[in-house]
Amino acid sequence: EIGYYLGSLGEMDIPTSAGFSLVDANSGAVVYQGSLTARQDVGYTYTPAPYQKVYEADFSSVTTPGTYRLAVPGLGASLPFHIDDGVVMAFARAYALGLYHQRCGTNNTLPFTRFTHDPCHTAPASIPLPAANFPFTWTTVSNYAMITNPDNPAQIAPALTSAASQLYPILNTGTIDVSGGHHDAGDYSKYTANSASLVHYLIFAVDALPGVAQLDNLGIPESGDGISDVLQEAKWEADFLAKMQDADGGFYFLVYPRNREYENDVLPDHGDPQVVWPKNTAVTAAAVAALAQCASSPLFKRTYPGAAAAYLAKAQLGWQFLTHAIARYGKAGAYQKLTHYGDDFTHNDELAWAACEMYLATGDPTYHRQLTQWFNPADPRTRKWGWWRMCQGYGCAMRSYAFGARSGRVQSSQLDPLILARCEAEIIAWAEEQLRAAEDSAYGTSFPEVTKRYRSAGWYFSTDQAFDLAVAYQLDYPPLNDPRPKFLAAMLSNLNYEGGDNPVNVCYVTGLGWRRQREIVSQYAENDRRMLPPSGLPIGNIQDGFGWLNWYQRELGELTFPPDGAATAPYPLYDRWGDSFNVSTEYVILNQARSLATTAFLASRMPLASQRWRAARGTIVGLPARALLHHAVTARLEFAGIRGQPERVVWEARDQEPACGRTFNFCPVNPGSQWVEAEAQWPDGRRVFAATNFVAALGF
């Protein structure tokens, strides 16, 4: 897509008469020429409508692997890019690396990453009792409990403002081992609701998205062991989730620092003492569902039979907790809110999901009868804000039920035909909306029309949006009305937007692309020694403006011209980007899981799906043991066990700006120990990392 915004002058008139050329980046030879086609954005209601002078250059018929540039006479040429079967695998491996970076209770080490740390958060977490010993915890719980959700009915249960107000008092005492899992987002906490959802997305991917279960080459420590990498990442989370259960079967809400909300000034291996928060029915139901889903997964059961049996026992105990709670307080009265996590639809969506997964895991019709009482997939009340289908626990239930027989959990005869048809209809309807949104976008991202009308954006990730396109792609359709080719095209256009096919030429996945963002919402990135953040982390693709900053507050947004909030001709949304800390672009592990599932499915369709890969060791050579300050030294990366040359090598060093090149020439500027790191990436996403040290001084 080709377009350019000129501020108060509006959009640039693109010279289209000469078309475009695809040029070999190495030789300069023109390999393809074509016409530019208008691709106008649809859905914005203000004037003048944005993105009306965007043009598409279609060179999809060019399949010869290589490095190319797109040239438009009178406008210029693009940055170099690859055409290669491995490009999608590069994204899948990046997302797998990102989840590896989020792992808790373990270390991150070479040769799998240069963003290393020792094992983190391995000490047992405290049970916050007696309450007098945990004043920060209970004050924070109370503060969040008092924030009401206007989309939910008034809470019947007492607000959870103290230990005494718990409907479900904590039974365990002392401390509890809750190590493992993944840090939820840029912070190091772990939220049960999101943990359960991550398990759902990854287990669904290995069971229902063809080829994902066979990927054993994503470049994580477990790669090459004959077990699906995606399955193992899911188990890493599920093992943690299973630890979060109290003696009565309920699950703790989250794992948090004991005396503050965020560990914003430390690396994870120097993290704070932690504490668990009280239980509620929403996260308990989510945990029950996720553990039961693992227990019913044919692949999980074959691979980890002992864990599957243990998970099912924990899910059954959790279900017993839920039924006792509802019998005592009523369904509506059993819910106590803590934070916004799991608060959409109160606990109703998680309860439906739990009933669904318990039925698929056991075949017991009691669970199915409960499911039919709690869940009607066609009910508009299962949609957030009336339009967001497949949302939260309801979406998990729809996917699992629709694929219950397809994934081998139950026989087709065990599914209710009406519920099955309604689940499939919702899946298809949501995919069609994602397709329509992608086609209505000048740049191919599935940004919702309703959000365009409100002129707002935040926490939006294109390959996350594409996940349910991948889900719907697996259903059956009439031969003469098969939307799957369009679904696939929309998956790829969303991936392209995230990869840099956007107005600002930024890749919204760290560690990929030419134009890379440095400042992201990540406590690790804020506290480590490097300029660049850890690779493989998603950044929100569309934001409605600069975020609030401690130093500058809202000054950056106030300097924007034209103003973001102007009634006429505001700064257009897709162009609102700045290399700045912005909470509205922060990822959570759900975004990572959905994006990994999407890209893993796409990668599994490529020849490289069977490529062997785990890691290769790199070595930085050419540096002296001791060097003079302000005198140039040159580093070079050597590696073995991998063929060909990398697409690019990124270098970082003490007191130096990041650089890209086969070698790294720099001058030490401060005396003492100097560190140097290299990260090489191949077009298919394989990476080689290396780090070394030397000493610099004024003289010897």
N, C-alpha and C positions, 0 to 999 in steps of 0.2 A: 504494500500500500504506500502511496506517495502523496504527501500533502505537507503544507507548511503554514504555520500560524504566524501572523505578522503583528500581533498585538492590536492596537487600536485601528490598524489598517485592515483588520480582518484576515481572510485567507488569501494566500498567494495564488495568483493565476498560474497554473502549471502549463508549460508549453507541451501540448500533447500531439501536435501534428506530426512530429518526427518519430513518435512512438518511443520505444526503449530498446536498449541492447543489453544482452548478457555477455559479459566480458570475462575471459580467463584472467584471473588476478595475477598469475605469474607471467604469462606471455603477452597479455594485452589483446589477444585475438578475440574477435567477436564470434561467439558460438551460437547466438540466437538473437533474432530481432522480432519484435511484436508490437502490437498496438496497446495503448493505455485505455482502460475502460473505466468510466465513472462509477464510483462506489459511494453513494451518498448515505449519510447516517440518517436514521429515522427514529423519531420518538421524543426529541427535545421540543419543548413547547414555547420557548422564548424566541425572540427575534434579535438579530438574524440567526436562523438555525445554524449550528456549527457543523463542521465537517461535511460541507456540501461541495468542496473542490478537492476531494480525495480521489485518487485514481489507482486502479489495480493493474499490476503488471503480471500476467499469467505466463510463466515459463515452466509449468509443471511437466511438459513433455521432455524437458532436459533431465536426464537421469544419470548421465556420466559423472561418476564421483570426481570431485575436484573443488578448488577454491575459486570463487567467482566474485564479481562486482556487478551491480545493476547500474547502468548509466542512462541518464535522460538528457538528451541534447538541450543545452540552454539552462540546465538546472544543476547537474553535477553527477557524482557517482556515490554509491553506498560504500560503507565499510565492507571489507572482505567477509564472505560467508561460505559455508560448506554445503555442497550437495553430496549426501552420503547416507547410506542405509543406517549408519550408526548414530545419526543425530538424535533420534528419539531415545536410543539407549543412553546417550549422554545425559538426558534429562532424568531418566529413571535412576541412573547411577548417582546423579547429583541429589535427588530426593532421598535415596537410600543413605547416602553420606550424611545428609542433613538430620535424618532420624538417628543415625549413629551418634552424631554430635549432641543430640538431645538425651541420650541414655543417662540414667541416673544410677547410682550405686555401683559404678564401675569406672574404669579409666578410659580415656581416649589416647591412643598411642600410635607412633610410627610402626609399620609403614602405611597405616590406613588413613592417617591424617597428620598434618603438621600442627593442628590446633589441639595440642595435647593437654591433659591434666591427669592428676592422680585420681584414684577412686574417690567419689564424692558421696556425701550424705549416707554413709554406711552405719553411723551410730543409731541405736534405737530411738524412735520418737517417743515423746512423753504423752501419756494420757492426761488431759488437762484437769486433773482432780488431785486434791481438793481445789475448788475454784479459786480460793483465796491465794493460792500459789501461782495462778496464771491470770493475773489481772488484764494483761494486754489481750490475751486470746479471747476472754469472755467479753471484754469491751468491744473488740472488733466484731465478734459474732453478733453482738447486740446491735451495733451500728448498721450492719448489713441487713439484719433481720427486719429492721424498721423501715427499710426502703421498699415501698410497695410497687407492684407491677400493674399499671393501669389496664393491661390487656387480660388480667386474670380476675376471677371473682374474689371478693373479700375473703381473707383467710378466716376459717372457723376456729382453728386451733390457736392457742395463745402464742403470741410472738415469742420466738426463741431468743430471749434477751438475757438469760442467765442459765446456770446449770439447773436451778430449781424449776425452770419453765420447760425443760425437755419433756416431751411426751415419751421419749425412749431413752431413759438414763443410760449412760455408759456403764457397762458391767466390768470390763477389764480394768486393771489397775497397773500403776507403775509405768513401764515402757513397753513398746511393741516394735518389732522389726517390720519396717515398711520400705526397706531398700528396694532398688530396682525401678522398673518403669522408665518413663521419659519425663524430663522437665516439660511442663505444659506449654510454655511459650518462651518469650525472652527472659522470663524469670525462672527460678528454680523450683517453684512449687509444683504439686501434682494434684489434679482435681479428678475425683472418682468419675464424675459424669463424662468428662472428656476421655479419660482412660478407657471407659467402657466403649465409647463410640469409636476410638481408634481401633480397638480390638475388632469391632464389628466390620469396619471398612476393610481391614486387611484380611480377616478371615473370609469375608464375602469375596474378596478379590481372588484368593487362592482357590476357593470352591466354585465360583461362578463365572469368572472371567478367564476364558481359555488361554492357556499358556503361562499364566502368572505363576502357577504352582511349580512349573519346570525351571523358573529362573533361579539359578544358583551361582550367579556370576556378577552380582551387583557391587562387589568390592568392599564388603564388610568382613569382619573377622570370621564369620561363619561360612562365607562363600567357598564353594568347592567341596563341601562335606557331603553332598548328595541329598541335602534337605533344602526345601524352598527357602530362599532368603526372606521373602515376605512373610512366610509362616513363622520363621524364627523371630522376626521383629515383632510380630503380633504376640508370640509367646513371652517375649521379654516384658511386654506390658501386662499380659494376663497373669503372669507369676506375681507381679506387684499387686495387681488388683485383688488377687486371692488373699493377700496378706491383710487387706483393709477391713476384714470382717470382725465384728465384735462377737462376744460369746453367745448372744441371743440371735445371731444371724443377720442383724443389720450391718450396714457398711458405713464407715466413717466418711465424712463429706470430702475431706481433702487432707493433704499434708502441707504444713505451712511453717515458716520460721516462728520460733517461740515468742520473740519479743519485738518483732516488726513485721511489716507485710512483705517487704522486698529486700533481698540480699544484694542491694545495688552497688556495693563497693568491694565485693570479693569475688574471686573465682570459685567455681563450684566445689573444688576440693578443700576450700577454706570456708565452707558455708556454715551457717548458723545451726545451733541446736534446733530441732524441729518438734512439732506437736501435731497431733491429729485433731480434727474438729468433730463435733457431735454428728450423729446419724440423722438421716431423714429418709422418707420413703422413696423419693425420686431417685437419689443416687443408689439406694439399695436395689431398686427395681432395675436400674441400668446395669449394675454389676451382676445381678442375677441373670439378666439377658445375655450379657457378653460371655460370662463363664459357661452358660448353657449352650451358647452358639459354638464355643470351642469344643465342648463335650459332644456335640452332635456332628461336628465336621468330620467327614470320612477321612480326609487327609490328616487332620490333627489326631484323630483316634488311632490311626495306623502308626503315626510317627511317635506319639507320646501317650500311649494307652494309660499309664499310671496317672499322668497329669489330667487327662480327660476324665477319669473316674473321680479324682479328687475335686476337680472343678464342679462336676455335676452334684457331688455331695454338698459342696458349699452353696451352689445355686438352690438346691432343695431346701437347705436350712434358711437361706435368704427368703425364699418364697414363703416358708412357714412364718417368718417374721412379718412379711407383708400381709398375709391373710389374718394373722392375729391382730395386727394393727387396725385393719379395716373392720374386723369383727367388733373391735372395742370402740373405735371412734367414728366409724362410718368412712366411706371412701373419701369424701370431701374433708371431713374432720381429721383425717389421719395425716394430712400434709402440713409440715412446718417448713417455711422458706428459710434458707440461710442467705445465699447470694443469688445472683442471676443465673449461675450455672445450674442447669436442670430445671429452671423455673418457667420456661415456656410451657404453656398448657398445664401448669402445676406438675403433678406427678402422673397425669392421665396417660401421656404418651409413653412414658417409661413402663407403666404397668401393662399397657397393651403389648409393648415389645417383649416384656418379661414373659407374659402368658404365651405369646407366639413361640419364643425360643424354648420354653419349657415343654411345650407340646412337641416341637420338632425334635427335641432331645429324648423324649420319653415315649411319645405316642399315646400318652394317657389322655383319653377324651375329656377328663375333668378340666384340663388346661384349655382345651379347645372351646368348651362351653363357656369358660370364663372369658376367653378371647372374644367370642361373639357378643358377649354382654358389654364389653368395654370398647369395642373397636368396630367401626364401620369405615372402611377405606374411602368410600364415596362421600362421606360427611364433610361438608366445607369447613367444619370446625377443626378438622385435622390440619388445616392450612394456616400458617402464621400470617397474621394481618389479612386473612381472607384470600391471599393469592399465592403464597409461598408453599408449594406442594412438597411432599417428601421431606418434611422438616423434622429434625430431631428424632425422638423415639418412634414417632409414627412412620417416618421414612424407613427407619431400620426394620420395623415390623413388616412393612410392605415389601421391601426387598427380600427379607428372609422367607416370608410366606410364598411370594411369587416364585422363588427359586428353591423351595423346600424339596420338591421332587426332582427338579432339574439338577440339584447339587447332590442328590443321593441320600438325603436325610430321611425322607419318608417316601411311600408310594403315592402315586397320583391319586389313587382311590381314597387316601387318607385326608385329602384336602377338600374343603368345601368349594364347589365350582363357582358359586356366586362371589364368595370372598376372594378367591383366586382371580376371577375376572376383574373384580374391582381393583385389586392391587395392581394387576397388569395395566389396567386402564389409566391409573394414576401415574405409573411409571412412564407410560408412553406419553401421556399428556404433559408431564413435566419435561421430558426430553424434547418434545415438540416446542415447548416454550423456550428451552435453551437454544434450540435450532433457530427459531424465529428471531430471538435476540441476537444471535451471532450473525444472521443474515442481515439484520437491520443495523448492525454496527459497521461503520466505515472500515474498521480495522479487524472485524471478525471475532470480537470477544462478546460473550453472552451477558452483557451488562443489561439488567432488567429495564424494561420500558417504564415501569412505575417509578423506579429510582431516578431515571432521567427526568421525569416530570417534577419530582421533588428537588432536583438539582443537588443531590447529595451523594456522597460515596464514602466508603470506608470498609476495611476488613474484606476487601474483594480480591479474589484470586481466580484467575481464568481457568487453570487446569482443575481447580476445585469445582468450578461450575461445570466442567466437562465430565465429571465423574458419573453423573446419572445419565449422560449420553452413552457412556460405555455400558452402563447397566441395561438401558433400553435396547442397545445394539444386540444383546443376547437373546431377545425374544423372537418369536416367529411372526412372520408377516406374509400377506398374500403376495405372490410373485409379481403381480402387476401394480402393487401399491406398497413397495418395500422402501421404507425411509432410511434404511441403514447406510447406503452410500452418503446421504446427506448428513446423517449423524456422525459418520466418520470424518467428513469434511469439516464439520463444526468442532469436533474434538481437536483436529489439527489446527484450525484457525485460532482456537483458544490457546493452544500450546504456542503457536507462532506469536501471538500478542504478548504472552508472558516472556517469550524468548527474545523479544526486541523489535518485533514488527508492530511498533506503536509510534505515536508522533514524536516521542522524545528519545527513541533509539536506545532505551535502557532495558537490559535483561533483568527481570524481576526475580531471578534466582541467583543467590550469591554464588560466586565462583564460576559463573558462566558468562560468556559474551565479552565484547570489547569495552562497553561502557558500564562500569560496575559501581554500584552504590557502596559507599563506605560506612555511612552512619545508619544503623538499623537499631530496632528495639531489641537489645540482647545484652543481658548482664555480663555474659562471657565477653562479648565484643567490647563492652565498655571498660573492662578491667584487665584484658590481656595486653601483651606488649605490641600488638600489631596494629596497623592502620586498617587493614581489610577484615571484615567479619568472617566467621567460619563459613566454609563452602556448603552449598546445598540447602540453604534456608530461604523460604519464600518471602517476598516483600509484597505488600498490598499493591495491586496493579493500578488501581484508580482511587484517588483520594480527593476530598473536597477542599483541601487547602493545607497550609502549614499547620503543624500542631503547636500546642502550648509548650513553651520551653522555660525552664527555671530562670535562665539568664535574661532572655529576651521577651518572655511572656508571649504576646501575640504580635510583636512588632514585625516579624517576617511577613505574616499575612497582610498586615496593614500597608506594607510596601508594594504589594502586588498591584500591577496595572496592566490592563483594566482590572478593577476590583472583582474578586471572586463572587461577591454578592450583588453585583450590579443588576438592576432590573432588565436592562437592555445590553446585549453584547458583553456578558461577563467573560472572564477568562475561561476558556472551554475546559471541561473536566479532564479529558485524556491528556492534556498538556500540563496539568497541574502536578508538577514533580519538582522536588528539590532534594538534594543530598542532605537530609536533615532528620533528626530524631522525630518520629511521628507515630504516636500510639495507634492511630487509625490504620496504619500499615502493618501492625504487628501480627505475626502468624500465631496460631496455636497448633497443637499436634493433630487436630482434626484436618486442618488445611493440608498439612504434610501427608497425612495418611491418604486422603482422597486424591491428592496429586500424585503420590507414589502409585496408587492403584491404577489411575488413569494412564500414566506414562508406562507403567510396567505392562499393562495390557497392550498398548501400542507397540512397545518394544518387543513383546513376545511374538508379534507378527513378522518380525524382521529376521533375516538370516543370522544375525549376531546373537539371537536368543540362546543358541547352543555354544557360543564362544566360551572357552575356559578362561576364567579370570578370578583372582583373589586380590593379589597385591604384588608389587615389585619394589625392590629396595633401590633407592637413589642415594648417590653420594655427591656432595659438593666438593669439587677439587679446584686447585689453582690458587688457593689462599695460603699465605704464609702463616706460620704459628704466631709470629709477632710482626706487626706492621707499624709504619710511622703514621702519625696523625697527619691528615690533610694530603696524604700521598695516595694516589690511585692504586687500587687493587682490583683484580678481575676474578670473578667466580664463574665456574662452569658446572653444569649438572651432568653427571654420568649415571647410567642405569643399565641394568641387565634384566633379562627375562621378559622383554617386551620388544616387539618388532616395530620398525618405522620410527619416524620422528614425531614429537608431539606437535599439536596444533599451536600451542603457546606455552611458554614457561613464565610464571609469575614469580617475582623475587620480592622479598621483604628483608630488611635489616635494621639494626639499631640506628635511630636518628635519620633514616633514609625514607624517601618517598617510594611507594611501590613502583616496580618497573616490570616491563615485559620484554623478553628477548632470550636468545639462545645463551648469551652470557650476561653477566651483571658487572658493570664497571662502576666503582664508587670510591669515595674518600671517607674514611672514618673521621668524625668530627669531634668526638669526645673520648678521653682516655679510658682505658680499662677494658673489660671483657666486651667483645663484640659478638652478636649473634647474627646469623644469616640463615634464611629459609628459602626453599624453592618448592614450587608446586607446578608440575607439568601435567598438561591435560591433552589427551588424544581426542580426535573427533568423535569417537564412540564413547567418550566419558571415562575411560580408564585414566587413572591418575598415578603419578609417582611423586612422593613427598621426600624431602630431605632437609636436614638442619645441621648446622655446625657452629663452632665458636672459634674465635682467635682473639688475640690481645693487641691493642693499639696503644702506643705511647709517643711522647714527644721525641724521645731518643733512646738509644740502647747503650 
